């Protein structure tokens, strides 16, 4: 609990410091440029591992400076980014620490008690109900600031003091659980929750949030804030990668003062740059201004397949499988995600997933698998390992479509023979077509549903005999990699390597 005396001491200290100066240390460790993948992560508040998010930028006492009230930063966060044709994606995993050791204004190490997460329950009016402050919400607030191509900084009337747009995110709690709201400030002031995608929830002593801000909104805001631009920039220019995007995260940290029985401000922290273009250290600026933004977003390569929409449920898994050499395109920049997969094709994908040396395997055992065929060695590898069986003693049926139950049976066999725990079983009694699951595949299908490998094709159907598509197989293999504890190369890894 923060005592009033501590706050009074801090306020007295501010009286002898510049009003918006950082009273913390005299250095900042700026994050490396964030390689931002072209993807459309699901906005569900979970920040999924294989949804296409970037590697995290760090928000902590090294990368962020305190502005407005010197109190040690007791909040850390990991910041994630992605982008699509539709908008810029931003996510944050925020942790409030119970106890932090940090230097005070005199350079002396001391312990600071953490302040805990504070829900918002309305607009931040600072006591004046006729106005809303620039932070939008009256609890803890995570703010994203963006300035594509430094357009605001370079084209405002007062570059050294110019503010770019703030997208302020607060977390609320209602009867149906947690939900975030987004308030825009510095331009076009007002709530924009209904115009963006957002989700989030409290996690332990912190919270997680995801938002997608449409490029149309960002372009409109930047055009107003950069009046010296000769022409308006467009949403297409922004997502095309024409500009590096300067950005910053700001955290308005609140706490509940039990003595005052009110929510008070603990501090405001911003990821500023190490040094501005005019030589001013980022920590010595007024903080959340365009010239001192400390994050750089590098928009990654566009898709190589023309028929994989970035917003599709399978786009990221398809590219992960492609980058890892598990599956290739059909030529001419086409992937054919809805094309049904043949048995020979899937065992070849499985061999690539396993990084198997298939050349060590001899002539095909099956009459319908000619020696020298591109799939002959993978078929013999899968058969010899016990991952795939023939349709008879002498036939493999390489050109037969692989059904959903056949596919998960192969994965089940692979996992079991490689020492993975496949004991999990789901209750399939709610599926009306349970009877169409073959007896030999019942355990595999039940395991795959339990492990989240597959789901029903509708609320009450499994469609076990339905042929799997190339897109479905890619999604399932990425989930299977997670189940097996295998690390697959992501788009981010490809960019930096």
Buried (B, 14 or more C-beta within 10 A) or exposed (E): EBEEEBBEEBEEBBEEEEEBBBBBBEEBEBBEEBBBBBBBBBBEBBBBEBBBBBBBBBBBBBBBBBBBBBBBBBBBBBBBBBBBBBBBBBBBBBBBBEEBEBEBEEEEEEEBBBBBBBBBEEBBEEEEEEEBBBBBBBBBBBBBBBBBBBBBBBBBEEBBEBBBBBBBBBBBBEEEEBBBBBBBBBBEEEBBBEEBBBBBBBBEBBBBBBBBBBBBBBBBBBBBBBEEBEEEBBBEBBBEBEBBBBBBBBBBBBBBBEEEEEBBBBBBBBBBBBBBEEEBBBBBBBBBBBBBBBBBBBBBEEBEBEBBBBEBEBBBBBBBBBBBEBBEBEEEEEBBBEBBBBBBBBBBBBBBBBEBEBEEBEEBBBEBBEEEBEBBBBBBBBBBBEBBBBBEEEEBBBEBBBBBBBBBBBBBBBBBEEEBEBEEBBEBEEBEBBEBBBEEBBBBBBBBBBBEBBEBBEEEBBBBBBBBBBBBBBBBBBBBBBBBEBEBEBBBBBBEE
